[in-house]
């Protein structure tokens, strides 16, 4: 009986793919897509161009994988925020954890989603578009969460979930730009506190008796 031919065993990778991807992510984060050369990337990743192409594809493929890694690891706080029990806690968790993420030791300051494509010219406009779509997806998720909060009377009727989500995303983006410019975490935390003062409350509860009485003129002031 003829012995079945075994497939050749490929040579195992000599590097940790996740670690290499994290290093590529940091290069794109610090230098932007256009500013990150293949030499910059391979030197940071500790691999050859041949290994890069074999494991990750071309530069754009690598960037997309880095963005997915960023969304999974660095943006985990956004999923945590969406799971908070009240709209107010969603907003507070989102902004507080955003401040921690954009000032995290061991990571570049600021936001990869913003900085990665800021300097892209027309030839790489699709990179900026990809990052913008990623941010819009996050905004849409917040809007859906706030829409549910209005339905549950956790936000007052008439609250616009889309405007509220856009407000939080705008604040988060501004905080990220400030962090990239070197503003310290405590200062950003205070800015987040100010922003949260504008966040609307839940649907109005039953008017307390003393206040109702004053409104009717039943109590002297």
Secondary structure as UniProt FT lines:
FT   HELIX           17..35
FT   HELIX           38..45
FT   HELIX           49..56
FT   HELIX           59..73
FT   TURN            74..75
FT   HELIX           76..82
FT   HELIX           87..102
FT   TURN            105..106
FT   HELIX           112..115
FT   TURN            116..119
FT   HELIX           122..124
FT   HELIX           125..151
FT   TURN            152..153
FT   TURN            157..158
FT   HELIX           161..180
FT   TURN            181..182
FT   HELIX           185..197
FT   HELIX           209..216
//
